[in-house]
Amino acid sequence: MQNRNVIKIFAILFAIVCLYQLSFTWVVGGVEDDAVAYAANYEADEQEAKQKFYLDSINSEPVFDILLTEYTFAECQQRELNLGLDLKGGMNVTLEVMVIDVVKALSNNSKDEAFTAAITNTLNAQKDSQDDFVTLFGMEYEKVAPAANTGLSVLFSTPDLRDKIDFTKTNQEVIEVLKIEVEDAISRSFNILRSRIDRFGVTQPNIQRLETAGRILVELPGIKDPERARKLLQSTAQLEFWETYEYNELFQGFESANAYLRDVETANASTEDTTEEVAIVEEVKAEEIIEETEEENSLLADVLEGDSLASDSASAGLSFEEFASENPLYAVLYPNVNQQTGQLNPGPVVGVCAVKDTAAVNAYLSDNAVRKFFPIDAKFAYTVKPYDPDGKFVQLVALKSDRGGKAAMEGDVVTDANEAFGQYSSTAEVSMEMNAEGAKQWKRLTADNIGKSVAIVLDGYVYSYPTVQAEIAGGRSSITGNFTLNEAKDLANILKSGKLPAPARIIEEAIVGPSLGEEAINAGMSSFIFALLLVLAYMIFYYSGAGIVSNIALVANVFFIFGVLSSLGAVLTLPGIAGIILTIGMSVDANVLIYERIREELRNGKGLSLAISDGYNSA
C-alpha cells in the first residue's frame, strides 16, 4: 500500500512538471498568434516585417507569470518544445574550411614558383582523388621540385612555425606538421562557428563535423533571414585598425592617374590593336566605363553637383560620354569635394563609386603604371555601408600600411564586444575592449594620429573611420556605421567569437520555407491524431471499461513524452512523431496481450481478481 502511494505521488509530481514545461510552448504560441493578428492590419508585403517588429519589441518583456516568477518572451522561447528543421522550416548549410588558404597562410603567402605550381596542381588533382589536400600537396611538390628534399622546410619556417619546423626537417616531416596545423585550424573553425551560432539566437541549432575533411554541417531551424545567416557563417572576422591618408595628400596622385589614363584612352582610340599596348584596357573596356542609364546619370549629376569637374564639363556642354573620355578615372570614381565650394573635403574618403563600377576602379588603381602615382604604403578599401539611400554608391577610403604592408593593429587584441546605442545618436554601435597589449598599441596609435582618422576594417571593408580627437587609453573603442540593432549584434558576436583561421565557404545550401514546414506539421499532426483516435476508439469498442482505463494511460503516456522532450530541450521532428506513433502502437499491443490473457483466465473459471493478477503476471 505504501509503495502505491509513492507511485501516485511520483506520478502527480511528474505530471505537474510536464505541465509546467509544456506551458511555455502554449505561451509562445499565443504570443506568435498575437503577432500575426497585429501584422494583419498592414499591407501583405509588410506583414512579415511587422510580425518580426512585434516579436522583437516584446522580446525582453514579461509575458508569463507562474509560481511568483516572471518570464520574458525570450526566456519562454528557450523553454518551449523545439521543432526540427523539417517541421519549423529553416536553413541547412554545408560549409567547407578552405584548407588551401590555411596552407598559404602557414607559408606566409609564399610567392615561390615551385610552391605556387604545387598548389595549382593539387587543386586539379583533388578533383579525382580521395586523399586530403595536404597529402596531395606533398605529392605534387615532390613532382615539381624532386631534388629539394628540404625545400618545404625553407618555405614553412615562418615565425608562426619556427618552433615546429626548422631547416633540417625533411619534406615528409613538414607535411606531417602541416596536417596537424590544418586539423587544428578546422577544429578552431568548428568551435568558433559553434560559438557564433549559439549567440545567434536560433533555437536548438545543430552543428557537426562531417567525415569529409574540412566540412561542417549547420542546421538552423526557424531562421527567417538567410542572408544574415550567410554573413555570420562566412565572415572570417579579420579585424584591423589602419592609419589613413588625407584626400588632399593623394589628390595630385589622382590627377596624374586621370591624365595618364586619358592619354592611354586617346592612344587606344587611334589604333585598332589595343589588347597588347596597354594592359589595363584588357580589364576595363571603354564601353563598360561609359555605359550609364538615364537614371544613373541623373544620380551622378546629384552627387557631383558643385564639383569643379562636373561644372567644367557642364559649362563646356560636354555629354557624359565626352566627360568620361576626357576623365576616365573620374567617370567611375567621383571626387570627394564640397558641393558648395568645390573644395576637397577633409578626411580619408577619396571619392564615391557606383557599386557596379567597383571592378573598373579596382582595375585602374591596381595597374602598375597608376600605382606609381601614389605612395607605396597607400591602399584603398570600400565602405561596407552604401553612401546613398538607394544603396547604389559606396565610398573609397585611403589606408596607410606599415612597413610590412599590414595594418597598424590587428583585431586579435579584442577581448570583448557588445552592441549598444550610440551616446549621441539613435543608431546602434559596437563597443570593444582590448587586452593589455592591445591597450598599449591603441594608445600609441591614437597618440600618433590626433586630428587624423583611424579606419576600422573588417574582412576588407571599412566600417568606420573616426577622427582621433585625443590619445585614448584603457583599450576601449567603438565601431559606428549606421548599424541596425541586428547588424550590431552580429558584428559583436563575430568579434567575441574570434577570427576564423581560414575562410569557410558555403558549398551546399537548402532552405526549408515556413510553408513547407507548416505542411509537414499539419500532415504529421493529422496522422498522429488520426492514429491516436483510431486506437482509442478501438480499445473502447472492444474492451469497454477496461479500454477506457487503457486509453487514459495511453494519453498520459503521450503527455509525459512531450513533457520530457520539452524539459530536456530535445527537438521534435517528423521521425520523432513517427516514433511516438510507434510507441502508441507498442503500448496498445501490451494492453491487448494483457486483456486477452485476462479473458482466457476468466474462461478457465478463475475469479476476476485472480484473472487480472495472472493476466498481468503471465501475459
N, C-alpha and C positions, 0 to 999 in steps of 0.2 A: 504494500500500500504506500509505503514511504517512497519507494522508487517511482511509483506512478506520479506522485505529487511533484517529485523533482523533474520528471519528464514534462509534466504540464507546465511547471514554472519556466523551464527552459524554452519550451515551445512558444509560450506567451512572450517572453523576452525577445526571442528570435524574431517573432512576428513584428514586435514594436520596432526593432532595429531595422528590419527590411522596409517597414512602412516609412520610417524616418528617412532612409536612404532614397527611396523612390519619390518622396515628396519633393525633392529638389528638381527632379525631371518634370513633375507636374507644374511646378512654379515657372521653370524656364519656358516650358511650352506655352503657358499663359502669357508671359511677357512677350514672347515672339508673336503670338496672336495679336496682342495689343499693337505691336509694331506694324503688323500687316494692316490692321484697321486704321492706324494713323496715316500710313502711306497711301491708303486707298483714296484719300482726299485730294491727291495730286495727280498730275498727268502720268500716263503709263510709263513714259520714258524717264520719269523722275522717281518712280516708286521704289526701285531698288536702293537708290542713294538715300531716300528718306527713311527707309527701314534701317539702313546702316546708321544714319544720323540718330534715329530714335534709340537704338540699342547702345550706341556709343555714349549718348547723353546720360543714360541711367546705369552705365557700366559700374560705376562706383557708388551707386545709390542703393540703400537697403530696400529689398523687395520681398523679404521673407523673414518673419519673426516667429521663432519657435524655441521653447524652453528657455525663455528670457535672453535669447541670443538673436542678434540681427545679422542677416546675411545679405551681402550685396549681390547684384546680378552676376558679377564676375565670379564670386565665390560659389554661387549656385551652379554656374556653368561648369566649374571644376568638379562638382559633386554629382552632376546629372549622369544618367545612363548614357554611355557613349555609343554612338553609331559608327560603324565602319565606313570605309570608302564606298562600298557597294550600295549602302543604304542612304548615306548622307550626301554623297557626291564629294568631289574634291579633286586632288591632283596627285598623279603617280609619276614620279620622275626618276630616271636613272642618270646618275652623274658619273663622269669619268675624270679622275685626277690626272692632269696632263704630266705623265712621267717624263716626257721629253723636256718639259720646262724645268723639272727638278734636276735632271742631269745637266742641262745647260747652266743652271744657277750654281750647281756644285763646281762646275769648271770655271766659274766667274765669267760666264758668257764668252768662252774662248773663241777666237777667230781662226784658230789653227786649221789649215786646209784639210788635213787628214781627219781631224775631229768633225769638221763640217760635212765632209764626204761620208763619214761613217754614220752620222745622224741621218742624212738623207737616205742612204742605203738601208738603214734599219727601218725607217718608215715604210719603204717599199717591201722589205722582207716580212714585215709584221702582218701584211695582208694575207699571206699564205702560210703563216706559222702559228703554232700554239704556244711557243716559248714567250717568256716575258721580255719586255723591252730591253732591260739591262743586259740580259744574256745575249740577245741578238746584237746589241750594240758592241759587246765584247768580240763576238764573232766577226762582225763587219769591220771593226777596227783592225783586227788581225789581217784581214784581206787587204785593207787599204795600206797599212804600214806593217808588213810582216816582219821587217827587220828590227822594229822598235819594240824590244821586249819590255822595256820600262817606259815606253812613251806615255802611257796613261798616267803614270806617277808624276810626270812633269806637268801634265795638264791639270791634274786634280790636287796638287799640293798647294792649295789655296789657304788663306788664313783660317777659314772655317774648318778645313780638314787637315790642318797641319799636324795635329796630334794623332791622326789616324793613318795618314799617308805621307811617307817620305820618299825621297828619290830612289831608294833601294827596292821599293815594292815592285813586284812583277805585275804585268797587266792583269793576270788572273786574280791576284791578291787585291788589286784595285777594284776589279769588278765585284768581288765579294763585299768590299766595304760599300760600294755604291748600292748594292742590293739592300744592305742594312739601312742605309740612309734613305733610300726610296720607300722602303717599308715603313720607316719611321715617319716620313712625310705623309704617306697615305693615312697612317693611324692618327696623326695630328689633324689632318684634314677632316677625318671622320668625327673626331671629338669636337672640333671647332664647329662643324656643321650641326652636330647634335646640340651644342650649347646655343647656337643661333636659333634653331628650331624650337627649343624649349622656351626661349624668351619671346618667340613669335606670337604666342597666344593661341596656337591651334590645339584643339582638344585631342589627346591621345594620338600624337603623330607616331609614325613608325619609320625608323631609320636603321638600316642594316647593311653590312658589307657583303658583297656578292663574291662568289668563288673566282670570277674573272678579276685578275689583278687590277687594282685601281678603280673599281666600280662600286658605287654606293647607291642603294635603293632608298628613296624617300617617298613616304605616303603622307599626304596632308589632308585629312578628312575635313570637309566643310569649308575649304578655302574658297573665298569669293573674289579674290584679286590675284589671278595667276601671275600677272606681270610683276607685282610686288614680290611674290614668292621667288620668281626667277632672279630678280636682282639680289635678293637676300642670299640665295644659294650660290650664285656665281661670282659674287663680289670677292675679290682677293683681299680687300681691306688693306691695301698698300697706302698707308697714310704718310704724308710727307709735308714738311714745312720748308718753303722756299723763300729765299730773298728774291726781290723783284727789281726790274729796271723801270724807271720812269719813261713814259712815252716820249718826252722831249729828248731823252738821251739816245733814243733809237730812230727818231724821226728822219734824220738825214739818211740813215741806212735804208729806210723805206722809200725815200725819194730816189735814191740811187738805184735801188732794186726796180722801182717802177720804170725809171728811164731805161735801164738795161733791158728789161722785158719788152718795152716799146720798140727798142732797136731790133730785138730779136724778131718781134712780130713783123716789123717792117721788112727785115731781111727775108723772112719766110714768105712774105707775100710776093716777093719779086722772083721767087724760084719755084719750080714745080716739085723738086725733090727736097722735102723738108724733114724727112724722118731721120737722116743721119747728121744734119748740120747742127741741130740743137736738141739735146736730149729731153728738155722739158716739154717740147712740143709733142713728143711721143705720148706723154702722160696727160696733157691738157690741151685739147684742140681748141682752136679759136671758136669753132661753132658751139662748143659746150659752154664757153665762157659767156657768150653774148645771148644765149637763149633765155629769154625772160618773158613771162606773161605780162599782160597789161596790169593785172592786179599787183604783181610783184614790183613792176616799175613804179607804180603809184606809191607802194610802201617804201621803196628805195628813196623816192623823192622826199617822203616824210622824214626818213632817217637822216638824209643828207641836207635837209633844209638849213640854209645858212652856211653850209660848208663852202669854203672858198673854191674847192674843185668843182663842186656842183654849180656854184654861182658862175664860175668862169665858163663852164660848158653851156649853161643856160644863156648867158649873155652872148655867147658866140653862136647860139642857135644850133648846137650840136644835138643829134639824136643820141640815145643811149648806146647804140651800136658804134657810133663815131667816138663817143666818150670812151667806150671800152677799148677801142682801137688805139686811142691816144694814151690811155691809162689802164693797162691790162691788170695790174695788181689792185688798183683802187676800184676797179669794176667789180671785184669779188670781195674785197676787204675794205669796208667803208671806214675812213679815218675817224678817230675819236676826237672830234672837235666840238667846241661850244657852238650851238646852233645860232646864238645871237651874235657873238663876236667873231666867230670863225677862228678863234684861237685854240691851241691844243689844250685839251683837258688834262689836269694833273692826275697822276695815278699810273698804275701799270697796264691799264687797258689800252691796247694799241689800235683797236678797231672793232667793228661789228661785222659779222659774217653770216650770210644766209646758211642755214643748215645744209641745204643742197649743194652749197659751194665750198664746204669744208675740204673736200678732196682736192679741189682746184687750189685752194690756199695752201694746203699741205704740200702739194706738188711744187708750187712756186717757192715756198720758203725752205724746202729741203734740197732744192737744186744747189749743186756745189758752187756755181758761179754766184748765185744770190747770197749764199751763206757768207761769202767773203765781205759783204757789206755790213755785217753785224759782228759784235764781239763773239769770240769763240765760246764764251760761257753763257751766251744768251739762248734760251729755249722758249718755246711757246706752247700754251695749253688753253683749251677752251673751257668756258664756264659750264657747269653741269646744268644750270637753270637757264631757260631761254631769256633773251633780253626784252622781248616784246610779249604782249598778252596773247598773241596768236601762236606763239611758240615757233616762229619761223627763223629767228635770229639768235645767235649766241655771241658772246664777247670773246676776244682773243687776248690773253694775258701774257705779258713778257716776264719770264722767270730768269733767275740768275743762279747758276750752279756753282758748286765749289770747285776746287782744283781737280777733283776726281770726276767731275761731271755729274755729281749727285746733289741731292737736296741738302740744305744746311742741317736739318734734323729729320730723323726717321720716327715713325709713329709707334715703334715698339716701346717707347718710353711712357706711353699712356697706360695708366693702371686702372682707371675707372672713367666711365662716361655716362651721362644721364641727360634725358630730354627735359626741357623746361621752356617756359615762355619768356621772351626777352624782357629785360627790365624796362626798356623804353620803347617796346614795340609789341604788337599783338601777334606776331609770328613766333613759331617755335624755333628753338635753337638747341645745340648740344653742348653741354659743359663738360670739360675734361680735366682730369687730374693726372699729374705726371709723377714718376718716381724721383728719387733724389738726384740721379744723374741727369734726368730729363729737365728737372727744375733748374739745374745749373746751366744746361745748354740753352734753355728757353730764356733765362735771364740774360745770358751773353748775347743771344740772337736779338732780343728786343732792345738791349742797350746799344747795339751796333746799328740799329735801323730806326732810330727815333725820327719821326717825320716821314718815314717811308712805309711801304706796305710789305706785309709778310703774307704770302699766299699759302692757304691750307688746301692741299691737293690730295684727293683720294682716288686711287685707281686711274690716275692720269687726267682727272678733271678737277678744275678749280671750284671749290665750294664757297670760299670767301677769300677776300684779300684785305683785311682790316689794316688801317694805318696805325702804326705804333705811336702812341702819344707819350709814353714814358716807359722806363725799364720795368718789366713785370717779374717780380719774384714770387716764390711759393709754388710754381709749377701748375698754376691754374690758367685755363684758357677756355675759349668757347668758339664754336663754329656756327656762324649765322649764314643764312642763304635763302630766306623767304620760304622756309620749310613748312609743310603741314605737320600736324602732330604725329601722324603715322610715319612720315618720312624721317622726322627727328628720332622717333622710337627705333626705327630700323637702323639708322645710322649709329645711334648709341649702342644698339645690340651688336652690330658688326664690330665696333671698336672695342667693346668689352670682351667679346668672344676671342678676338685676336686675328692676326693675319694668317691667311691660308698659305702653306708652304709653296703651293703651286696652284694655278687656276683650275677650277673644276667646271667642266663644260657639260651641259645637258645634251646627252646623245639620244635619249628617248623620253617622250613625254606623252601622257594620256590624261585627259581631263574628263571626269565624270560629272556631267551637268546636274544641277539640282532636280531637273525634271525627270532625268533617268533615275536618280536616287529616289525620288518620290514614287515613281512607278514600281521600283523594286520594293520599297517599303509597303506599298499598297498590296502588291502581289504576295509578298512574304507574309504579311499580317493576315491577309484574306485566307491564304492556305492554312495558316496556323489556327485562326479562329474556326474555320470550317472543320478542320480535323478535330479540334477540341470539342466543338459542339456535337459532332457526329459520334465521338466516343462517349460523351456524357449521355446523349440520348440513348445509345445502345445499352449502356450499363443500367440505366433506369428501366428501360423496356424489358431487359432480360432478367435482372436481379431485383427489381423493385426497391424495397427499403435498403437492402444491402448495397444496391447500386448507388443510391443517394449518398450513403456513407463513403463509398469508394470515390464518388465524384468530388465530395468535399475534400478528401485527402489529396485528390489529383490537382484540384485548383490551388490548394495550399502548397503543393509541391512546386507548381509553376511560379507562384508568388514568391516562394523562397529562392528559386533560381534567379529571378530577375533582381530580387533584393541583394543577393550575394554578388551578382555581376556588377551592380551599381556600387556597392560598398568596396569592392576590390578595384574599381576603376577599369574593369575589363571592357572590351569593345564588342558590341553586338553586331554580327554580320549575317548575311544570308545563310552561310553554312551553319552559323550558330543557331539560327531559327530552325533549320532542318534538324539540328541536334536536339533541340528542345522538343520538337515533334516526335523524334525517335524516343526520347525519354518518356513522353506521354504513352507511347505505344508499349514500351517495356513495363511501365507501371501498370497499365491495364492488363498486360499479359500475366503479370504476377497475381493480380486480383482474380483474373479468370481462373487460373490454376487453383488458387485457394478456394474460391467459391465452388468450383466443380468438385473438389475433394470433399468439401463440407456436404454437398448434396449426396455424394457417394456414401459418406459415413451415415447420413440420415436414412438412406435407403437400406443400409445394413442394420438398421434398428437402434442406433445409438441415440441418446438424448441430445438436445440442441447444444447444451454447454460442452458436453464431451465431443460432439461432432465438430464444433468450432475449434476446440483446443487441438484435436487431432488433425483437423484440416490445415491449421497454420503450421503445425509441427511437421506434418508429413507431405505437404504439397511440394 
